Amino acid sequence: MPSCTTALILGEPVRLRLIGPLELTGAHPDNPPGLPRGRAVLLFALLAAHRNRVVGKDTIIETLWPDHAPPTAAQTVASLVSRLRKVVGTCLERVGSGYRLNTTGWQVDVDEAARLTRAAEQQLRAGEPAFADVAARRALGLLSAGRAVEEFQPAGWSADLDRTLQRLLRRAREAAWQTAEHLHDHRQAAHLAAAAAHDDPYDEPAWRALMMAQYRLGSAGAALHTFNRLRRTLRTELGTDPDPRTAALHGAILQGRPTPTPVHPRPAAPADAPHQHLAGRDEELHQLQAQWRQALTGHPTTVVLRGGAGAGTSALLSALRRHAQHHGATVLAARCPRPERVLATPVLEQVIEDFCRTARPEEVTRAADGIAHRLRAVMPHTDGLTGPAGHDDEYTKPYAHAHPDAAAVFLRGLSTDHPVLLAVDDAHYADARTLETLRHLAQGDIGHRMMVVLGAREDGSDRITQHLPHGTQLHLEPLTPQAVAELAARHDVPQAAHRVHQLTAGRPALVLAALQAAHEGAHLDEPEHLPDTLITAALDLVHHVGEPLTHLLRIAALIGPTFRFEQLLKATGTDGWKTAQQVEQALRAGLLTADGDDLAFTGELLHTALYRAVPAPLRAGLTAYLRSR
């Protein structure tokens, strides 16, 4: 199916809501696409219900004019399509004599609910009930919003979609009560099973789950009463008895025997889970996922990823975000700007503003309950997004009695609906206000399902540790030769593994660039012939430490791949303490390494790149000058 490229509102993804009232919006509530009225919106609803499938012209005409179609019906349909294309562009496709609404790239609530339900079922089979619980709850939240395109019920085509939703709701509830059993939340399991049995009185698995939960809650009488209700319903309306599994459970309850405990299957990767294999970082990713499991049990956690430049912190953060988002968590991502960039709004408050613009209004209102005024005070653009402020709003109380950080309160409130993962990259650049918010989040009470993960360079992570002394520290070491060899085999260049490790010293960002170059046929054995793509990758990595240190390292590169501190002092002619601080920064960033009294570049590629960064006409003269000093 071709991708739809033009159905964007101000370049933002389109969101289609089919559960409850029909709604089509862009990312910004103040700029909705605005569906036409009358038969045009009916046509859109019909195509949306059959999204990505062709709806024939006869079906369209019969839907628009159920009693008697006018002679000009075909021309009217073409006119309605033209009106709709002004909203969704080429996503409304002509196929033969019919039409198809291509929602590729759109965010459709029905499709998201189906994906989350599958994820919950797969995580259950994989023995991961905590992850399954997140996905199932998120799916239930979407599916409980109402009937399918409720303003067009009970038309035949909308009733078909409604039946699909009911089947999906049944599956999501079953996954949810099974995860609740695994997590020993028998009250939640009973609530979900009772809702399913109410909607479908013949759903025996739901009745059994209800009996099981009631019995495990210590109410054998309630469980026996539930069995009697089921038996009476089946005998009266279907002329049959409960099946043997239900009867066996009834017998076990009568005799007071233990009921079967949920069996945890052997862990296995779900079929449609996002790819979770990283370049030599599988162990670190597993550690992050273990911390995420802990957060899902109501134990807020903070993790600081520390590593040298190019150590792979950004890739790890991205992998964890994909993992959490795939299973229905609320994922907020931020990147702290460099100090020279002054933002009008602190980065975490900007993240909250962006979330408020795209989230469901009821979710935002619940999270902002009691602090709406304070949020508007620090984030004026959230006005109208956080719901009405009540008289008991904390902002109206004396400051001493209010929480000092509205952003932290909002994020904690958000985690009561769904687990929240906050991923902050380049946290070593965080300003004081951001660090204060992170400190408040790290002091969260038990019960909040939240995890904060910070990516920070080793040379700038001390100030993070000072604000978050109890956060878990995860150090990212360079890739081992074995990890590089594994990656080289995946790139079909196993013979290049040793040379790549020698060039890059195991730095993931450079390892991948070198392997790609080797795969494309580049010769890596001769430093003077290294491809420009590799040189650029190395220089990009060095430039993150700032121009003063980069300039110092260029001078050091002219001295040689190995040098002494006194040689650098003579070459620069600068203050010794200042140069010592810069060298220490380079050591902490992993750009230099110490070998006794000598200093050396970490990997040949860094030295070569910095040496070649000096313009060729100056290189020879400067090298001779430095050696003469």
N, C-alpha and C positions, 0 to 999 in steps of 0.2 A: 504494500500500500504506500503510495507516495506521501511524503511528509507535507503537512500543510504549513506554508511559509508566510501567509499574509494575514492570518486571523490573529493578529496581535493588537492589543490596545496600548498605544504608546510604547511598543516593544515589550510589553509584559505578557505573560501567559494568560490565556482565557480560562475562566473557571465556570463550569456548567453544573448547576444544581438541579437534579431530577427528583430528589427525595424531599417531599414537601412541595411548596410552591416552586414552579419553574423559575429559574434565575440564571442569567448570563451576565457575568461581570468580568472586568479586567482586574489588574492588581490594585487599582486605586478606586475606592468607593465613590470619589467625586468625579469619576470619569467612566460611568458604566456604558457598555455598548448600546443599550437602549433598543430593545426589540420593538419592531412595529406592532401595532394593535390589529385586532380583528382576525381575519383568516390567515394573515401572515404569521402571527404567533402560533396559531394552531398548526400550520404547516411546519414551522420550526420544531414544535413539540413532537410532532409525529416523526420527523427526521431524527431528532435527538434521541427519542426512545429506541430507534433502530440504528443508532449511530454506527458508522463504518460498514453498514450494509445498505444495499440498493433497495429503495422503495419505488415500486412501479408506479407509472402515471395513473393507472386505473385505481390503484389503492389510494393514491393521493386525492383523486377526484371524489371517490366514494366517501372518504373521510371528511373532506371539506363540504360536500353537499350530500349528506346521507339520504335525503328524501328525493331530490330531483336535481340533477346537474344541468346548468344552462348550456346552450350550444357553444358558448364562448369559454367553456371551462378550461380547456387546454391553454388558451391564450392568457386567461386569468392566472393560471398556475405559473406560467412563464413570467408574468409581471410580478407575482409574489416572490418568486425566486430572485428576481432582480433586486427587489427591495431588501431581501435578506442578505444578499451578497454585499450590500453597502455596509453591513454590520460584520459579517464573518469572512468576506472576501472569497478566495478560491477554495476555501474549506467546504463550500457547498458545491459539489461536483455533479456534472451531468454524466450519467452512465447509461448508454443506450437510450431508451425512452423514459428512464426513471432518474432519480436523484439520490445522492448519498452525502451525508454530513460526515466529513472526515475530521474526527476529533483527535487525531494524532498530535501529541504535544499538549493537548488540553488537560486540565485537571477536572475530571468528572467524578462526582461523589459516588455514584453507583460502582464505577470501575475501581475506585480506590477502596471501597468497602469490600468488593470481591477479592482484590489483591490482599488486603489485610486478613480476610478470613482464611484464604489459602495459606498465608504466612503463619497464622496461628495454628492451623492444622498441621502444617509441616514441622513447626517447632515442637509441637506435642510429640509427633513421631520421632523427632530428633532428641527427645529427652531434655528439652529446654523450656519448662513450664513458665519460668519468669518472663522470657521473651514472648512466649505464646500469650500470656496474660495481657501484655501491653497491646499486642496486635488485636486480640479479640475485643478488648474494651474499646479501643479506637473504632473498630468496625461497628460495634453495637451503638456507639455514639452517633455515627453517621446514619445507621439504619433505623434508629429510633426517632428520626426527625419528622416522620410523617409518612403518608402514602405517596406512591409514585405520581409525580405531576398532578397533585391532588385537585387542582382546579379543572382538570380535564377528565376526572372520574365521573361516571363509570363507563367511559367509552371502551370498546373492545380492545383497541391497541394499548390504551393506558392500563387496562385491567391485566393485560399480558405482562407488562412491565411490573405491575404491582405483585403479581404472583411470583415473578422472579425474585423480587425483593423479599417476599415472605419466605421463600426457600433459603435465600441467603441469610436472612435473620435467624432461621432455624439452625443453620450450620454454625453461625457465629455464636449463638447462645450455647450450643452443645460444646463448642471449643472452649467457651468461657467457663462453663460449669466444670468441665474436665480439668482446666488449669486451676480452678479454685480448689478442686479436690486434691490435686497434686500439692498445692500450696497450703493445704489444711485450712482454707477459708470456707468452712462448711456453711456458714450463714449466707455468704455470697452464692455458693453453689445452690442452696435451697431457693434463694430469691430468683435466680436465673431459670432453674428447672420449673419452678411454679409458674413463671411467666410463659414459658414454652407450653406447659400443660394447659394453661388457660386458653392460649391461642389455638391449640390443637388437642382436644380432649382424647384423641386416639394415639397420641405420641407416647408410646410405652417407654422408650429410653428416657424421656423427660420425667415420667412418673417414677421410674426406678431411681433416677438421680435424685429426685426430691425425697423419696423414701430413705435413700442412703444418707443424704445430708441430714435429714431430721434425726435419724438413728445416731449418727456420729455426734450430733449436738446434744445427745443425751435424752431425746424425747422419743422413746420407742412407741408410746401411745399415739403420737402424731403420725409416725411412720405407718403404723397399722391402720389408722383412720384413712390415710392417703390410699393405701392398698384397697380398702373397702370401697372408697369412692371410685377408683379405677375399675374394680370388678363390677360394680353396679352399672357404671356407664357402658362398659363393653357388653354385659349381658342384656341390658335394656335396649340398646341401640343397634348392636351388631350381632347379638345372639351368640357370643363367644366368651371365652375365659381369657385371663392374662396368660401370656406365653410362659414357658417353663422357667426362663431366667427370672422373670418377675416373681413367679411362685416360689422359686428357690430362695430368693431374697426375703420374701415374706416368711418362709419357714425359719431362716436364720435369725430374723428379728424376733419371732415368737419364742425361739429357744434361747435367745440371748447370746448367740454365737457371734464372734467377730466377723465383720463383713470384709470382703476382699479389699485390700489396699490398692491404690492405683499403681500400676507397673510403669516404671520409667524405662522406655526403650533405650537401646544402646545409642549413644549420640551419633548422629549422621548429618551431614550437611544437607539442608533443604534444597530441593531441585532448583527453585527460582530465586534463591538468596543471592545477593550481590557478591561478586567475586571478592574473596577476602584474603588472597595470598599476596603478601607484600615482599618487596625485595629484601630478604634477610631479616624481616621484622615480624615474622609470624609469632614469635614468643612474646614480643612486646604487645602485639595486637591482642593476643589471648589474655594477657594481664589486664589490658584495658577493658576487655569484655567481661572479665571476672569482677572488676570494680563496678562496671555497669550493672551486673547482676545484683551486686550488693546494694546499689542505689535503688534498684527496683523493689527491694524489700523494705523501703522506707528509711534507709540509712544514707543520708546525703554524704557525698564524698567529693573530694577535690584532688586532682592529680596534676602534677607539673611534669611535663615532658621536657627534659633538659638534654641538649646536645649541641655539638659544634655546628658551624655553618654548613648547611647541606646535609645534615644528619638524618633527614627524613621526617622531621616533626610534622610538617604540613601534610605529607602523605598519610601518616598515621591518623591525624585528626580527620582527614577526609574519609578514610576507611571506617573509622568509628562512627562518624556522622551518617554514612550510608547504611551501616548496620542498624543503628538506632532508628533512623527514619523508615527503613524497610519494615520494621516491626511496629510502627505506629507511634513512636515517641514524638514529642514536640522538640524539634532541633533548632537551636539558634546559633548562628555562626558569626564571629566577628574577627576582624584583624586590626590590631592596634597600629595606627600610623606612626611613621618616624617622627621624632621630636620637632623637626623643622616644619612639619605640616600641622597647622593649627586648625582643628575642626570646630565648627560652630556648636556642635552637639557632641558630648562625650560618646565614645564608641558604643558602650552598652545601652545608653539611652536611645541612640540611633537604631540599634538592633530592635529594641522594644517598639519604637515607632513603626519600623518596617513590619514587624509582626502584627501590630494592631491593624495595619492597613489591609492585611491579607487574611487574617483569621476570621472565624465566625464571630459575629458581634456578641453572642451570648457568652462565648468563652472569654472574650476580652472583659466584658462587664463583670463576670464572676471574679476574675483575677484582680480587677481594679476596685473591688468592693471595699469601701472604707478609705481609699486613698485617691479617689478620682481627682479631687482638687489638687492634691500634692503632685500627681503625675502631670496635670496640666501646667502647674507652676514651673516644673523643670523641663517638660516636654510639651510646649504649646501646640505642636502639630497633632497631638493626640486628642485635642478638643473635638467632641462629637463621636469619638471612637470608644471611649471608656465608659459610656453610659452616664446617667444623671448622678450627680453627687448628692448624697443624703446629708441630713442635719448632723448625723453622727460621724461624718467624715473626719479622719484624724487630722486633716489640715485645719479644721476649725478649733481643734483643741490646743492647749498650750504646748509649745514645742517640746518641753521636757517630757511630756507624756506620749509623744509620737515617736515612731521609729525614724532614725536619722537618715534612712536611705530608701526612698520610694521605689527605686528600680529593683532593689533586692526584695522588697515586700511583694512587688508585682510578680517577680519571677517565682517566688515561693508560692504565691497564690495560684499561679499557672500550673504548678506541679501537683496541685490537688485534683485537677481534672485528668491530666495525663503526665507521665514521667517527662522530665525536661532534661535535655542534654545541652549544655552551653559550652561551645568550643571556641576558645579565644587563641588565635595565632599571633605570633610576634608579641607575646605578652610582656617581653622585656622592655617594650616601648610604652607600656601602659602608663597613663597619667595618674595623678594622686586620686582623682575622683573615681576612676575605674578601679584602682586597687582597693579603695575603701568599700566599693560595692562588692568586690570579690571577697573581701574579708568578712563582710556581713553574711554573704552566701555560705561561706565556709563554716560559719557558726550556726547553721540551720539546725532546727530541732529534729529529733527522731520523728519520722512520719512523712517527711517531705521526700518525694521520689525525684531527686535531682542529683545530677553529676556535673561538675565543672572541670573541664580539661583545658589546661593552658600549655601552649607550645612556646618555649623560651630558649633563646641561645644561651649556651653555658656561660658566656662572658657577661651576660646581663641578667642572670636569674637570681642573684643574691637578694635584690630588692623584692622579688616575688616571694622568696622564702621568708624574708623578714615579716611580710604582711600575712603570710599563710604558713606559720611554723608547723602546723599539724597536717599539712597536705602531704599526700603520698608523692614521693620523688621517684621518677622513672628516668634513668640515665640511658641515653641512646649511644651505644658504643659503635665504632666503625664496623663495617661488615667484615666477617672473617674470610680467609681465603676459601674455605669450604662454601660459604654463602655465595661468594663471587663465582666460584666454579659452577654452582647450581644455576645461577642466572646466566652464565655464559652458555651452558648447555641448552637453556630455554631459548636463547637467541641464536642457536645453531652455530656458535663459534667457540666450542669448548677449548680449542687450542689457544684462544686469546686470554684465558682466565688469569694465568700468572702475570702476564704483562699488564693487564687491566688493573689488577690489585696493586702492582708496583707503581703504576702511574697515579692511581687515585687514593691509595692508602685506605681503601674500603669506604670512602665517602659515598653514600647511596646516590646522591644527585649526579656525581661525576661518573660513578660506575655505570649507571644506565646510559649516560651520554656516550661513554667510551665503547660500551657493548654495541650500541646502535651504530656507531661509526665503524666498528669492526665488521658488523653484519653487512654494512654497505660497501665493504671492500677497502676501507682506509688502512694504511700501514701505520701501526702504532710503535714500531721499534725505533724509529728515528725521530727524536724530539723536534728537529727543525722542520719535519714534514707532517706534523700533527695537523689534522683538519681544523679549519677555522671554527667549526661548530663546537669542538672540544675546548678550544681556547676561549671562546665566548662564554661557554658554560662555567669555566673556571673563574673568569673575571667577574661574571655576574655574582658568583658566590662570594668573592673577595669584597666587592663593592658594598655588600651589606654592612661591613664594619665601618664604613665612612671613609671619606676622601683622605683625611690626614694619615690614618693608618695604612691605607692603600698606597699612598705616596711613599711612606717609609718602607713598605714591603717591596715596591719597585726598585728602590735604591739597594735594598738587601739582595734582590735577585741579580743585580749587576755584579755584586761581589761574588756570588756563586750559590750553588744549592746548599752548601754548608758554610757557615761563617761564625765569627766570634762577636760577642757584644761590643768589644772595644773597636773592632773594625767598623761596625755600624756607626758607633759614636763619631769616629774620625771622618767617616764618609758624609754624615749629615751635618756635623758641626753644631748640633743642637744641644740644649740642656740635657744633662745625663739623666736626671730624674724623670723628665717628661718622656724621653726615649725609653727608659726602663718601664714606665707605665704602659706605653704602647706595645712594647714587646710582651709584657705580661698579658695584655689584652689579646694579642695574637696567639699566645700559648693557650689561653683559656678558650678561644674560639676554635682551636684545633687547626689553625693555619700554619703554626710553627710547632716544632717539637724540640725538646732538649735532649742532648746526648752528651752527658758529662758537662764539660765547659763549652761545648759547641751548640749552636742553634742550627736547625735544618728545616727546610720546607717540608710539610707533610704531603709527601707524594711528589713525583717528578712533574706532574701536570701543573701544579700550582706554580712551581718555580719557572717552568717554561712559559706559561701564560703571562706571568708578571714580567719576565725578561723581554718577551715579545711586545709587551704593552708599551715599552719605551720605543719611540720612533727610531727606525734604523739609522738615520744620519747621526743621531746622538749616541747610539749604543756603543760604538767602538771608542769614541772619544771619552765618554763618561767612564767606560770600563778602564781605559788606560789611566785616566785621572785618579780614579779610586784606588787602583793598585799602586800608584805612585805615592800615596799619602801614608 
